[in-house]
Amino acid sequence: RGSRSVAELAEEIGVSAGSIRRHMDLMVADRLVVSHLVRQSRGRPSTRYALSEAGEERTSASHYQKLLDRLSPALANLSAEEIDGQDGRAVLDRLFDRVAESVARDHSSQIRGESLGERVYEVTVALSHEGILQEVEDAGDFFRLRNTGCPYRTTASETHACCAADRRAIELLLGAPVEQITTVAGGGAACEYLVAKDVARDGVAKHDDVRLVAGNGLLPVVEQKGTAPAR
């Protein structure tokens, strides 16, 4: 995920730079990888390589299978009352909300941290196996979570429900509000999420002003007083 130079790939994989360069040339020819030059302050520009959309789709086959495995029971378990009078988009949103709950259930046992920082790290590691998260950065007042790829780009480009489900899964596991600020499907360089360390700023409820609502066997979801828990 992300872009790499030949030298970086050679070091990570443990093979010669010449071998990496030959493989990159073949993958560029097959349109699985794209290359671009990056100018540096000194010396010659550096060539960096990244997966193309076709390359991402090929590497995402296992993620699509997981998505299908979660969508099938979600669809089968929809009741007539849940879809009565709903248009297709609303039904799709409901299905992907169930997918988010399934992802969170599958990984909830891995999230044991007491502090928000500990849970952010654990969630990032857990969801890296889903292709949802890749790295986390301490950005002062926020934790910034990033993923430079998309586990199901084609589907995500057709419906916002995919991206919403990823954000919801992160939120359920963290037990804290998560803001999605960019998406790969929307043209961004990465899918990025912000998690406030203190949800007290600018009128947003402080930790002292919220209560935790447990549901569905998942970690608690932050709920402001006087509101009903989101379902």
N, C-alpha and C positions, 0 to 999 in steps of 0.2 A: 504494500500500500504506500502511496506517496511516490515521490520521484527519488531516484538514486543515480549516482554516478557509477561508472565502471569500477573505480577504486573502492567505493563503498560496498558495492555488490560483491566484489572479490573478497573483501575482508569479512563480510557477513557470512558468505557461503563457504569460503575457504578454498577457492580455486583461483587459477591465474587470471590476471586481467585480460590476457589475450583470449582465453577461453570464454570469458564473460562477454567480451566484445563480439566474438563470432556468434554467440547465441543471441545477443541483442540484435545484430544485423538480420538474422533469420526471423526473429519475432517481429521486427519492424516490417520486414517484407511481407509477413503473414498478417499484418495489421492488428497484431495482438498487443503491440507496444508502440508508443509514440515517443519521439525524442525531441528535445529542444535545447538550444544553446543558452547558457546563463553567463553573462559577462561578470568578470571578477575585477576587483580593484587592481590586482597585479596578474601578469601572465596572460595566457590564452584563455578564451572562453571555455567553460566546462560543459560537456554534453551530459544531459540528464535524461533518464528514461522513466517512463511511467506506463502503467497498463492503459490500453485504449478501452473504449466502451465495450468492444467485442471481447477484449481480454478479461475485463472485469466480469462480463457475463459468463465466460467459460469458467472462471475461478469461483463463481457464485453458485454453481450447480447444487452444492450441498446445502446452501442457505435457502435456495428455492424449494428443495425437498423438505426442509424443516418447516418452511412457511406453509407448504401444502399439507403437511402432517398436522399442523395446528388449525388450518382453515377448515379442513374436512369435518372434524368433530364440532367445531364452532358452528358451522352451517347446519349440521345434523341436529344440533341441540337448540336451534332457534325455535321458539314457540310461535304459534299462529298469532298470539296477542302482540308479540314483539314486532312482527312485520306487517300487521294489519294497518293499512292506510299509509305505510311508509314508502317513500320512493327508493329507487335503487341505491342512490348515494347514501341515504340514511341507513339502509340495511348493511351496506359495505362498511360504513363507519362502525356500526355495532359489531360486525364480524372482526374487524381489526382491533377493536377494543378488547375482544375476547382473546385475540392472539397475544396482545400485550400482557394480559393476565396470565396466559399460559407460559410466556417467556419468564415472567417474574416468579411464578410458582416453581419452574424448573431450576431456578438459580437462588431462591430465597435462602436455602440452607448454607450458601457460601457467604452470606452477608451477616457478619457477627459483630462488626465494629460498634463501639459505644459512641464515638464522636462522628460528626458529619464527615470530617476529613478521612477517617478510616473507612467509612462506608463508601465514599466516593471512589477511593482506590479499589476496594473490593468489587464494586459494581463494574468499574472499568475493566478489571481483569476478567470477571465473569462474562460480561457481554462482548469481550473481544472474541470469544468462541462462537458468538452468534453473528459476527461481522458488523455489530452495531457500534462498538466503541473501540478506539485504538490507543488513545493517550489522554492524560489529564494534566492540566497546568494550574498551578496556584497563581491566580491573577489578582492578588490583593484582596479585594472585597468579595471576589467570586472564585469558584473553581470553574475552569473552562475545560469541557470535555469535547474531544474531537474524534472524527473518523474521516480519513481522506478518501475512502471508497464508499460504495453503496452495495449492500448485500443483495439487493434486487432492484437495480436501477430502472429496468424497463417498466416494471410494475409501478414503481414510485413515480415515474414520469407521467403515468396515466391517472393516478389518484393520490391525493394528499394523505389518505388514510394510512399508508405505509409509514410515512414519516411521523405521523401522529402516534402510531402504535409504538415506534421506537422510543419516542419521547416519553410516552406513558409508561413503558416498561422500566425505563430508568427511574422515573418518578416513584413508581410503586416499590422498587427495590430500595431506593434511598429513603423513602418516607419524608421527602421534602420537595417543594416546588421546583420544577425544571423548566427553563425557558429555551426554546429552540430558536437560534438566531440565523442560521444559514443551513441550506441543504445542497447536496450534490445534485439531486434531481432538479432543483430550482436554479442551477447554474453556478452554485458556489464552489469554491475550491475544496470545501470539506463540509461535512455535517457538524455543526457546532452547537453546543448546549452550555448554558450558564446556570450555575447553582449558587445562590447567594449564601455567603457564610452567616450573615445576619439578615434574616428576612424581615428586618425592622425598618428598613430605609424607605423614605418617601411614601409613607402611608400604608405600606404593606405590613401586615401584622407581625409583631415581634414573637419570639418563641414563647414568651410568657403569656401571650394573648391567644395562643392556639391550644387546641387539645388534639390528641392523637387518636385516630379512629382505626381500629383493627378491622380487617375484612378479608375474606377469602383465603385465610391462611398466609397472607402476605405481610411484609413489614408494614407498620402503620403509615397511613397517608395523612399529611398535615391538613387539618381542616380548620378554618377560621370559626370562631365562636359565632353562633347564631345562623350557621349555614348547614345544609345537609351534606353528608359525604357524597362525593361524586361516585357514580356507578358506571 
